[in-house]
Amino acid sequence: MRKWPDRSQWCGSAPSLVVLCVLGGVLSTILACKTPSSPPSNPVSKGKAIFFTQTFNGNGRTCGTCHPAQNNFTLDPAFIATLPPTDPLFVAEFNPDLKKNFENPKLMRQFALIRENLDGFDDLANKFVMRGVPHVLAQRTSVNSNLGPRTGWSGDGAPGDGSLRAFATGAVIQHFTKTLNRVPGVDFRLPTEEELDALEAFMLSLGRQQDLTLPLPLKGTVPKRGQEIFLDNRLGKCNLCHSNAGATANFPKNIGNANFNTGVEDLPDQPADLTGERNPPDDGFGRPGDGTFNIPPLVEAADSGPFFHNNAIETIEGAVAFYDGEAFNNSPAGRALAAIDPNTVGIELDGTQIVAIAAFLRVINALENIRQSIELLESSAQKGFDERKEAKELLQRAVSETQDSIKVLDRGGLHPEAVAHLQKAKEMAEQAACSFFRRRSLTEQAMDEQRNARAHLIEAP
């Protein structure tokens, strides 16, 4: 889900399409005037409205400010560069009360790093870390742990019990405040119990609702080999900590969404450090931290970089290569892997094996994009004449998902035939968003092209 194109891109240049778009817009306006909008009735819809519109009487930010739907519910420098200077993400640049010790605009704009005070607010100048924004997709499968919920990069990204409800409360206190005093009722209001319930329901509804079951009957020589290496507990060893490419560890047994010290903080030449800006080491889980971070799901990884808690690696290939390096293999997690290996080695991969694992991750990401695109297109096709606005929004989201699948495959040099079908699916969905009479037929054609693309990636069940 990348940035949604503007209206001119939806309608194209053909006069007939322009007329249809204008006609559709006029009719939508008339219908909107005749049918007064009512508040959402179910928890997920309520949570969505709160997530994207509720500022909690704070500095103008919403949950969607840092977790925008059009960018996979995360932030990266390319997306940030498209935002206007008045966007609430940049509140530290125009609110004098938040000018110091609230954000680091330079690190935010260059590396999409957000300032976090996980060890308390008593020494704002010194007690902070700079972290990327984790996406909130597939929370249904990733936050549960035998040791309690794991939210945020270190698993303690929320006050109290660490749950998604507490995560939302902590976000308001950390990121929504008008001043650094952070006084509830003055600098912001805390979410109500009903709002927390709705936010939790919405976040749990996002993305996959269950993990994959590997191995998949993939097509393509390199992705297939990547899956084999991923599942090989003597070679790639990836599946030990990312069971079925999710966020559940099977090391040494099923322990849920666990924490590990993988040595990411020991990487040399971290991009944020090279700027000379103050960037204290991140101590991970706890107060003070124990240097551990929780496991992210991998199905959504390829289109939601940069990678790791500090956005230290830009590409999925680089993220895989990290586990072949000294920082990982000298870490507690790397040494633990070596201890159970018959040859007492951690992870040793050659360049072609790294590329193969990354290709596998790219393909399963594209398959998830296709699944979501078809789901969105089906929902759009079911919308009636008086629901054109909702149908168009669903089509726009499908286009964003399709753009992601194209990018993920194309940048890995994978499955050009599938990419060609996805390009056609994107074109059909864009035309459907602007068509008055042919919306449903164009949407069905887009679904057919999505299925054609999927057929090039995986064997039919």
Kinemage of the C-alpha trace (Angstrom):
@kinemage 1
@onewidth
@group {chain A} dominant
@subgroup {mainchain}
@vectorlist {calphas} color= white
{ca met a 1} P 0.000 0.000 0.000
{ca arg a 2} L 1.931 3.000 -1.230
{ca lys a 3} L 0.761 6.573 -1.540
{ca trp a 4} L -2.587 6.766 -3.281
{ca pro a 5} L -2.460 8.547 -6.675
{ca asp a 6} L -4.251 11.848 -6.997
{ca arg a 7} L -7.544 12.257 -8.862
{ca ser a 8} L -5.886 13.065 -12.190
{ca gln a 9} L -4.118 9.723 -12.146
{ca trp a 10} L -7.368 7.876 -11.516
{ca cys a 11} L -9.258 9.460 -14.388
{ca gly a 12} L -6.591 9.546 -17.076
{ca ser a 13} L -6.875 11.772 -20.100
{ca ala a 14} L -9.663 10.145 -22.121
{ca pro a 15} L -12.677 12.512 -22.318
{ca ser a 16} L -15.133 9.669 -21.681
{ca leu a 17} L -13.376 8.718 -18.461
{ca val a 18} L -13.276 12.313 -17.329
{ca val a 19} L -17.006 12.674 -17.963
{ca leu a 20} L -17.748 9.479 -16.105
{ca cys a 21} L -15.611 10.561 -13.166
{ca val a 22} L -17.321 13.942 -12.977
{ca leu a 23} L -20.773 12.367 -13.372
{ca gly a 24} L -19.966 9.818 -10.697
{ca gly a 25} L -18.729 12.548 -8.386
{ca val a 26} L -21.877 14.631 -8.888
{ca leu a 27} L -24.167 11.680 -8.245
{ca ser a 28} L -22.139 10.709 -5.176
{ca thr a 29} L -22.527 14.253 -3.864
{ca ile a 30} L -26.286 14.189 -4.465
{ca leu a 31} L -26.642 10.854 -2.742
{ca ala a 32} L -24.498 12.029 0.145
{ca cys a 33} L -26.782 15.036 0.594
{ca lys a 34} L -29.894 12.857 0.558
{ca thr a 35} L -28.521 10.195 2.872
{ca pro a 36} L -27.168 11.611 6.144
{ca ser a 37} L -24.127 9.745 7.395
{ca ser a 38} L -24.479 7.808 10.612
{ca pro a 39} L -21.737 6.899 13.065
{ca pro a 40} L -20.098 3.484 12.604
{ca ser a 41} L -22.050 0.760 14.367
{ca asn a 42} L -19.512 -2.035 14.807
{ca pro a 43} L -16.276 -1.954 16.865
{ca val a 44} L -13.952 -2.321 13.868
{ca ser a 45} L -15.574 0.608 12.026
{ca lys a 46} L -15.526 2.688 15.203
{ca gly a 47} L -11.893 1.818 15.752
{ca lys a 48} L -11.020 2.778 12.193
{ca ala a 49} L -12.639 6.195 12.613
{ca ile a 50} L -10.793 6.743 15.904
{ca phe a 51} L -7.473 5.524 14.458
{ca phe a 52} L -7.509 7.954 11.549
{ca thr a 53} L -9.403 10.996 12.861
{ca gln a 54} L -9.204 11.188 16.660
{ca thr a 55} L -6.563 13.596 18.026
{ca phe a 56} L -7.530 13.121 21.700
{ca asn a 57} L -7.379 16.921 22.147
{ca gly a 58} L -3.644 16.808 21.577
{ca asn a 59} L -1.174 18.299 19.126
{ca gly a 60} L -3.074 17.279 15.985
{ca arg a 61} L -1.620 13.828 15.504
{ca thr a 62} L -3.757 10.712 15.119
{ca cys a 63} L -2.728 7.060 15.171
{ca gly a 64} L -2.738 7.239 11.392
{ca thr a 65} L -0.129 10.011 11.425
{ca cys a 66} L 2.605 7.464 12.134
{ca his a 67} L 0.704 4.422 10.846
{ca pro a 68} L -0.794 5.624 7.526
{ca ala a 69} L -2.891 3.045 5.703
{ca gln a 70} L -1.577 4.182 2.319
{ca asn a 71} L 1.981 3.278 3.383
{ca asn a 72} L 1.490 -0.146 4.947
{ca phe a 73} L 0.748 1.403 8.348
{ca thr a 74} L 4.378 2.444 8.741
{ca leu a 75} L 6.692 5.302 7.828
{ca asp a 76} L 9.704 5.489 5.540
{ca pro a 77} L 11.693 8.497 4.276
{ca ala a 78} L 10.161 8.352 0.785
{ca phe a 79} L 6.637 8.626 2.153
{ca ile a 80} L 7.590 11.308 4.661
{ca ala a 81} L 9.024 13.392 1.801
{ca thr a 82} L 5.554 13.547 0.193
{ca leu a 83} L 3.903 15.141 3.249
{ca pro a 84} L 3.196 18.890 3.453
{ca pro a 85} L 5.183 20.903 6.027
{ca thr a 86} L 1.984 21.412 8.050
{ca asp a 87} L 1.451 17.684 8.558
{ca pro a 88} L 1.132 16.905 12.283
{ca leu a 89} L 4.028 14.448 11.957
{ca phe a 90} L 6.239 17.556 11.867
{ca val a 91} L 4.673 19.202 14.920
{ca ala a 92} L 8.104 19.642 16.534
{ca glu a 93} L 9.057 21.928 13.651
{ca phe a 94} L 6.217 24.416 14.129
{ca asn a 95} L 5.068 24.047 17.766
{ca pro a 96} L 7.520 25.958 20.009
{ca asp a 97} L 6.439 23.934 23.055
{ca leu a 98} L 7.684 20.769 21.353
{ca lys a 99} L 10.790 22.159 19.668
{ca lys a 100} L 13.249 20.383 21.976
{ca asn a 101} L 13.296 16.820 23.299
{ca phe a 102} L 10.110 15.733 21.519
{ca glu a 103} L 11.404 14.636 18.093
{ca asn a 104} L 14.586 14.865 16.037
{ca pro a 105} L 13.338 16.283 12.715
{ca lys a 106} L 16.603 15.497 10.938
{ca leu a 107} L 16.569 11.809 11.846
{ca met a 108} L 12.834 11.640 11.213
{ca arg a 109} L 13.080 12.996 7.682
{ca gln a 110} L 16.248 11.120 6.711
{ca phe a 111} L 15.604 7.755 8.355
{ca ala a 112} L 11.960 7.766 9.556
{ca leu a 113} L 13.083 7.497 13.185
{ca ile a 114} L 10.733 8.559 15.982
{ca arg a 115} L 11.847 9.589 19.461
{ca glu a 116} L 10.668 7.275 22.251
{ca asn a 117} L 11.019 7.690 26.041
{ca leu a 118} L 10.562 4.061 27.022
{ca asp a 119} L 12.552 4.472 30.249
{ca gly a 120} L 10.389 7.325 31.533
{ca phe a 121} L 9.957 11.066 31.078
{ca asp a 122} L 12.140 12.288 33.967
{ca asp a 123} L 15.230 13.082 31.833
{ca leu a 124} L 14.016 13.899 28.334
{ca ala a 125} L 17.367 15.203 27.109
{ca asn a 126} L 19.200 11.968 27.850
{ca lys a 127} L 16.771 9.090 28.342
{ca phe a 128} L 15.425 8.358 24.882
{ca val a 129} L 15.861 6.063 21.895
{ca met a 130} L 15.237 6.576 18.180
{ca arg a 131} L 13.073 3.878 16.625
{ca gly a 132} L 11.348 3.152 13.350
{ca val a 133} L 7.577 2.786 13.174
{ca pro a 134} L 6.460 -0.867 13.236
{ca his a 135} L 3.554 -1.668 10.954
{ca val a 136} L 0.405 -2.880 12.700
{ca leu a 137} L -0.533 -5.591 10.198
{ca ala a 138} L -1.209 -9.186 11.280
{ca gln a 139} L -1.420 -8.210 14.946
{ca arg a 140} L -3.860 -11.076 15.393
{ca thr a 141} L -0.963 -13.519 14.934
{ca ser a 142} L 2.017 -11.567 16.272
{ca val a 143} L 1.402 -9.950 19.672
{ca asn a 144} L 0.585 -13.043 21.695
{ca ser a 145} L 3.302 -14.585 23.828
{ca asn a 146} L 3.539 -17.100 26.640
{ca leu a 147} L 5.124 -14.301 28.664
{ca gly a 148} L 2.389 -11.768 27.909
{ca pro a 149} L 1.587 -9.462 24.963
{ca arg a 150} L 4.476 -8.165 22.877
{ca thr a 151} L 3.807 -4.730 21.361
{ca gly a 152} L 6.320 -2.333 19.865
{ca trp a 153} L 9.852 -3.161 18.788
{ca ser a 154} L 11.052 -4.350 22.185
{ca gly a 155} L 7.850 -6.007 23.316
{ca asp a 156} L 7.343 -3.346 25.969
{ca gly a 157} L 6.055 -0.611 23.706
{ca ala a 158} L 3.138 0.051 26.014
{ca pro a 159} L 2.717 0.925 29.686
{ca gly a 160} L 0.974 -1.459 32.059
{ca asp a 161} L 0.255 -4.909 30.687
{ca gly a 162} L 1.785 -4.360 27.238
{ca ser a 163} L -1.488 -5.095 25.442
{ca leu a 164} L -2.765 -3.385 22.297
{ca arg a 165} L -5.119 -1.325 24.458
{ca ala a 166} L -2.191 -0.173 26.579
{ca phe a 167} L -0.204 0.409 23.395
{ca ala a 168} L -2.800 2.950 22.265
{ca thr a 169} L -2.754 4.713 25.643
{ca gly a 170} L 1.030 4.882 25.632
{ca ala a 171} L 1.037 6.309 22.100
{ca val a 172} L -1.263 9.171 23.129
{ca ile a 173} L 0.960 10.062 26.107
{ca gln a 174} L 4.192 9.807 24.103
{ca his a 175} L 3.241 11.272 20.735
{ca phe a 176} L 0.017 13.316 21.025
{ca thr a 177} L 0.941 15.771 23.789
{ca lys a 178} L 0.759 19.544 23.324
{ca thr a 179} L 3.688 20.197 25.677
{ca leu a 180} L 6.430 18.171 27.333
{ca asn a 181} L 4.529 18.330 30.624
{ca arg a 182} L 2.264 15.530 29.362
{ca val a 183} L -0.579 16.318 31.758
{ca pro a 184} L -3.766 14.312 31.032
{ca gly a 185} L -6.744 16.610 30.581
{ca val a 186} L -4.455 19.504 29.660
{ca asp a 187} L -2.001 18.324 27.004
{ca phe a 188} L -4.279 15.539 25.737
{ca arg a 189} L -7.145 13.412 26.912
{ca leu a 190} L -6.741 9.713 27.535
{ca pro a 191} L -8.788 7.260 25.444
{ca thr a 192} L -11.970 5.955 27.027
{ca glu a 193} L -12.489 2.252 27.660
{ca glu a 194} L -14.924 2.124 24.752
{ca glu a 195} L -12.389 3.799 22.436
{ca leu a 196} L -9.665 1.379 23.519
{ca asp a 197} L -11.938 -1.575 22.801
{ca ala a 198} L -12.676 -0.203 19.331
{ca leu a 199} L -9.013 0.560 18.589
{ca glu a 200} L -8.044 -2.948 19.616
{ca ala a 201} L -10.757 -4.445 17.399
{ca phe a 202} L -9.602 -2.382 14.422
{ca met a 203} L -5.905 -3.194 14.845
{ca leu a 204} L -6.652 -6.884 15.212
{ca ser a 205} L -8.660 -6.764 11.974
{ca leu a 206} L -5.747 -5.526 9.883
{ca gly a 207} L -3.952 -7.867 7.506
{ca arg a 208} L -3.641 -11.632 7.921
{ca gln a 209} L -5.806 -13.330 10.504
{ca gln a 210} L -3.737 -16.532 10.565
{ca asp a 211} L -0.210 -17.664 9.791
{ca leu a 212} L 0.878 -19.461 6.659
{ca thr a 213} L 1.487 -23.186 6.610
{ca leu a 214} L 4.881 -23.780 5.025
{ca pro a 215} L 6.105 -25.116 2.711
{ca leu a 216} L 3.998 -23.556 -0.034
{ca pro a 217} L 3.899 -25.019 -3.578
{ca leu a 218} L 5.790 -22.069 -5.017
{ca lys a 219} L 6.814 -21.609 -8.624
{ca gly a 220} L 10.146 -20.121 -9.625
{ca thr a 221} L 13.534 -21.743 -9.090
{ca val a 222} L 15.053 -19.101 -6.817
{ca pro a 223} L 12.051 -18.511 -4.482
{ca lys a 224} L 11.579 -22.281 -4.128
{ca arg a 225} L 15.207 -22.684 -3.131
{ca gly a 226} L 14.858 -19.745 -0.744
{ca gln a 227} L 11.951 -21.463 0.985
{ca glu a 228} L 14.033 -24.642 1.363
{ca ile a 229} L 16.890 -22.717 2.975
{ca phe a 230} L 14.462 -20.801 5.191
{ca leu a 231} L 13.007 -24.055 6.533
{ca asp a 232} L 16.352 -25.863 6.857
{ca asn a 233} L 17.245 -25.776 10.572
{ca arg a 234} L 20.867 -26.598 9.762
{ca leu a 235} L 21.356 -23.983 7.042
{ca gly a 236} L 19.109 -20.912 7.052
{ca lys a 237} L 17.620 -21.675 10.487
{ca cys a 238} L 15.094 -18.875 9.848
{ca asn a 239} L 12.064 -20.966 10.763
{ca leu a 240} L 13.334 -21.507 14.305
{ca cys a 241} L 12.537 -17.915 15.245
{ca his a 242} L 10.044 -17.074 12.467
{ca ser a 243} L 7.861 -20.177 12.386
{ca asn a 244} L 5.900 -20.229 9.108
{ca ala a 245} L 7.393 -16.798 8.345
{ca gly a 246} L 5.405 -15.312 11.213
{ca ala a 247} L 6.324 -13.853 14.590
{ca thr a 248} L 6.276 -17.066 16.620
{ca ala a 249} L 9.504 -18.662 17.815
{ca asn a 250} L 10.072 -22.406 17.849
{ca phe a 251} L 13.410 -22.094 19.593
{ca pro a 252} L 13.940 -24.303 21.488
{ca lys a 253} L 10.172 -24.950 21.608
{ca asn a 254} L 7.030 -22.966 20.790
{ca ile a 255} L 7.426 -19.866 22.966
{ca gly a 256} L 5.246 -17.407 21.056
{ca asn a 257} L 6.327 -13.906 20.136
{ca ala a 258} L 9.566 -13.962 22.134
{ca asn a 259} L 12.418 -11.525 22.645
{ca phe a 260} L 16.036 -12.054 21.568
{ca asn a 261} L 19.266 -10.080 21.531
{ca thr a 262} L 20.349 -10.460 17.920
{ca gly a 263} L 23.133 -7.882 17.953
{ca val a 264} L 21.434 -5.257 15.786
{ca glu a 265} L 22.664 -2.559 18.173
{ca asp a 266} L 26.240 -3.747 17.545
{ca leu a 267} L 26.110 -3.076 13.800
{ca pro a 268} L 28.892 -0.698 12.725
{ca asp a 269} L 28.192 2.391 10.641
{ca gln a 270} L 24.522 2.669 11.500
{ca pro a 271} L 23.000 5.341 9.248
{ca ala a 272} L 21.628 7.527 12.069
{ca asp a 273} L 25.005 7.484 13.841
{ca leu a 274} L 26.791 8.684 10.712
{ca thr a 275} L 24.879 11.987 10.825
{ca gly a 276} L 26.509 13.034 14.098
{ca glu a 277} L 23.092 13.516 15.686
{ca arg a 278} L 22.702 12.240 19.241
{ca asn a 279} L 21.432 8.689 19.085
{ca pro a 280} L 21.841 6.748 22.349
{ca pro a 281} L 22.076 2.954 22.190
{ca asp a 282} L 18.695 1.247 22.456
{ca asp a 283} L 18.589 -0.989 25.522
{ca gly a 284} L 15.555 -2.982 24.371
{ca phe a 285} L 13.025 -4.636 26.656
{ca gly a 286} L 12.452 -3.385 30.198
{ca arg a 287} L 13.480 -0.468 32.411
{ca pro a 288} L 16.473 -0.559 32.240
{ca gly a 289} L 16.476 -2.715 29.148
{ca asp a 290} L 17.999 -6.143 28.702
{ca gly a 291} L 19.057 -5.584 25.085
{ca thr a 292} L 16.366 -7.814 23.594
{ca phe a 293} L 13.780 -7.099 20.905
{ca asn a 294} L 10.700 -9.048 19.863
{ca ile a 295} L 10.143 -10.979 16.661
{ca pro a 296} L 8.393 -9.210 13.760
{ca pro a 297} L 6.325 -11.164 11.207
{ca leu a 298} L 8.091 -11.698 7.880
{ca val a 299} L 5.191 -12.114 5.440
{ca glu a 300} L 4.749 -8.325 5.319
{ca ala a 301} L 8.468 -7.527 5.523
{ca ala a 302} L 9.491 -6.909 1.913
{ca asp a 303} L 7.193 -3.893 1.417
{ca ser a 304} L 7.440 -2.396 4.907
{ca gly a 305} L 11.151 -1.541 5.241
{ca pro a 306} L 13.501 -0.101 6.400
{ca phe a 307} L 14.317 -2.977 8.710
{ca phe a 308} L 14.939 -3.636 12.394
{ca his a 309} L 14.022 -1.395 15.301
{ca asn a 310} L 16.493 1.301 14.249
{ca asn a 311} L 15.817 1.241 10.484
{ca ala a 312} L 19.486 0.305 10.033
{ca ile a 313} L 18.987 -1.775 6.850
{ca glu a 314} L 17.181 -0.545 3.748
{ca thr a 315} L 16.519 -3.682 1.662
{ca ile a 316} L 15.129 -7.138 2.379
{ca glu a 317} L 18.315 -8.634 0.917
{ca gly a 318} L 20.365 -6.580 3.383
{ca ala a 319} L 18.128 -7.686 6.246
{ca val a 320} L 18.707 -11.356 5.391
{ca ala a 321} L 22.454 -10.761 4.986
{ca phe a 322} L 22.601 -9.334 8.527
{ca tyr a 323} L 22.185 -12.848 9.918
{ca asp a 324} L 25.336 -13.987 8.099
{ca gly a 325} L 27.379 -11.203 9.712
{ca glu a 326} L 29.511 -10.884 12.813
{ca ala a 327} L 27.026 -8.711 14.719
{ca phe a 328} L 24.445 -11.510 14.706
{ca asn a 329} L 26.726 -14.509 15.042
{ca asn a 330} L 28.526 -12.924 18.030
{ca ser a 331} L 25.223 -12.012 19.708
{ca pro a 332} L 23.499 -14.074 22.424
{ca ala a 333} L 20.938 -15.284 19.860
{ca gly a 334} L 23.657 -16.211 17.362
{ca arg a 335} L 25.653 -18.092 19.975
{ca ala a 336} L 22.508 -19.936 21.090
{ca leu a 337} L 21.919 -21.101 17.517
{ca ala a 338} L 25.533 -22.243 17.243
{ca ala a 339} L 25.195 -24.193 20.477
{ca ile a 340} L 22.503 -26.477 19.027
{ca asp a 341} L 24.209 -26.870 15.632
{ca pro a 342} L 26.099 -30.151 15.049
{ca asn a 343} L 29.016 -28.122 13.671
{ca thr a 344} L 28.698 -25.374 16.325
{ca val a 345} L 28.088 -22.642 13.743
{ca gly a 346} L 25.423 -19.957 13.807
{ca ile a 347} L 24.269 -18.896 10.345
{ca glu a 348} L 26.624 -19.089 7.379
{ca leu a 349} L 25.147 -18.183 4.000
{ca asp a 350} L 26.650 -17.394 0.625
{ca gly a 351} L 25.462 -14.505 -1.529
{ca thr a 352} L 23.206 -16.630 -3.729
{ca gln a 353} L 21.551 -18.161 -0.659
{ca ile a 354} L 20.885 -14.721 0.801
{ca val a 355} L 19.254 -13.647 -2.467
{ca ala a 356} L 17.195 -16.851 -2.559
{ca ile a 357} L 15.781 -16.330 0.950
{ca ala a 358} L 14.978 -12.719 0.081
{ca ala a 359} L 13.249 -13.885 -3.121
{ca phe a 360} L 11.106 -16.259 -1.054
{ca leu a 361} L 10.150 -13.409 1.286
{ca arg a 362} L 9.341 -11.171 -1.675
{ca val a 363} L 7.059 -13.791 -3.202
{ca ile a 364} L 5.092 -14.513 -0.010
{ca asn a 365} L 4.715 -10.746 0.479
{ca ala a 366} L 3.361 -10.407 -3.070
{ca leu a 367} L 0.973 -13.309 -2.456
{ca glu a 368} L -0.366 -11.516 0.609
{ca asn a 369} L -0.751 -8.302 -1.417
{ca ile a 370} L -2.695 -10.241 -4.049
{ca arg a 371} L -4.905 -11.857 -1.403
{ca gln a 372} L -5.749 -8.473 0.066
{ca ser a 373} L -6.259 -6.913 -3.383
{ca ile a 374} L -8.777 -9.580 -4.382
{ca glu a 375} L -10.565 -9.202 -1.051
{ca leu a 376} L -10.808 -5.432 -1.552
{ca leu a 377} L -11.963 -5.809 -5.150
{ca glu a 378} L -14.634 -8.318 -4.153
{ca ser a 379} L -15.907 -5.952 -1.461
{ca ser a 380} L -15.982 -3.110 -3.962
{ca ala a 381} L -17.927 -5.157 -6.512
{ca gln a 382} L -20.601 -5.857 -3.901
{ca lys a 383} L -21.246 -2.156 -3.273
{ca gly a 384} L -24.465 -0.776 -4.683
{ca phe a 385} L -25.280 2.415 -6.568
{ca asp a 386} L -25.644 4.445 -3.374
{ca glu a 387} L -22.312 3.163 -2.011
{ca arg a 388} L -20.100 4.497 -4.779
{ca lys a 389} L -17.868 6.439 -2.404
{ca glu a 390} L -17.103 3.339 -0.352
{ca ala a 391} L -16.531 1.327 -3.539
{ca lys a 392} L -14.054 3.874 -4.839
{ca glu a 393} L -12.129 3.869 -1.563
{ca leu a 394} L -11.866 0.081 -1.715
{ca leu a 395} L -10.646 0.279 -5.309
{ca gln a 396} L -8.012 2.828 -4.357
{ca arg a 397} L -6.778 0.576 -1.591
{ca ala a 398} L -6.657 -2.347 -4.030
{ca val a 399} L -4.545 -0.253 -6.395
{ca ser a 400} L -2.158 0.560 -3.537
{ca glu a 401} L -1.825 -3.123 -2.653
{ca thr a 402} L -1.224 -3.954 -6.302
{ca gln a 403} L 1.451 -1.285 -6.564
{ca asp a 404} L 3.176 -2.954 -3.636
{ca ser a 405} L 3.083 -6.401 -5.214
{ca ile a 406} L 4.501 -4.982 -8.455
{ca lys a 407} L 7.292 -3.215 -6.606
{ca val a 408} L 8.160 -6.185 -4.395
{ca leu a 409} L 8.508 -8.566 -7.349
{ca asp a 410} L 10.051 -6.140 -9.809
{ca arg a 411} L 12.801 -4.962 -7.460
{ca gly a 412} L 13.793 -8.574 -6.907
{ca gly a 413} L 13.768 -9.369 -10.631
{ca leu a 414} L 11.086 -11.984 -9.990
{ca his a 415} L 8.206 -13.374 -12.058
{ca pro a 416} L 7.925 -10.780 -14.879
{ca glu a 417} L 4.814 -12.553 -16.221
{ca ala a 418} L 3.076 -12.033 -12.892
{ca val a 419} L 4.163 -8.400 -12.861
{ca ala a 420} L 2.580 -7.900 -16.299
{ca his a 421} L -0.755 -9.258 -15.046
{ca leu a 422} L -0.533 -7.078 -11.939
{ca gln a 423} L 0.038 -4.010 -14.112
{ca lys a 424} L -3.152 -4.853 -16.004
{ca ala a 425} L -5.017 -5.438 -12.736
{ca lys a 426} L -3.896 -2.025 -11.518
{ca glu a 427} L -5.074 -0.366 -14.736
{ca met a 428} L -8.469 -2.083 -14.550
{ca ala a 429} L -8.954 -1.044 -10.917
{ca glu a 430} L -7.988 2.553 -11.710
{ca gln a 431} L -10.512 2.647 -14.553
{ca ala a 432} L -13.159 1.080 -12.325
{ca ala a 433} L -12.635 3.848 -9.768
{ca cys a 434} L -13.517 6.383 -12.439
{ca ser a 435} L -16.232 4.493 -14.257
{ca phe a 436} L -19.926 4.979 -13.653
{ca phe a 437} L -21.475 2.237 -15.770
{ca arg a 438} L -18.612 -0.293 -16.016
{ca arg a 439} L -17.310 -0.265 -12.448
{ca arg a 440} L -18.378 -3.807 -11.648
{ca ser a 441} L -17.198 -5.381 -14.914
{ca leu a 442} L -13.832 -3.614 -14.712
{ca thr a 443} L -13.475 -4.718 -11.110
{ca glu a 444} L -14.113 -8.318 -12.107
{ca gln a 445} L -11.481 -8.021 -14.840
{ca ala a 446} L -9.030 -6.695 -12.264
{ca met a 447} L -9.756 -9.726 -10.056
{ca asp a 448} L -9.116 -12.061 -12.999
{ca glu a 449} L -5.741 -10.419 -13.614
{ca gln a 450} L -4.855 -10.760 -9.914
{ca arg a 451} L -5.637 -14.472 -10.096
{ca asn a 452} L -3.588 -14.794 -13.282
{ca ala a 453} L -0.659 -13.169 -11.491
{ca arg a 454} L -1.022 -15.506 -8.525
{ca ala a 455} L -0.990 -18.510 -10.848
{ca his a 456} L 2.553 -17.573 -11.883
{ca leu a 457} L 3.700 -17.498 -8.251
{ca ile a 458} L 2.170 -20.613 -6.744
{ca glu a 459} L 0.603 -23.893 -7.809
{ca ala a 460} L -3.182 -24.035 -7.624
{ca pro a 461} L -4.499 -25.836 -4.505
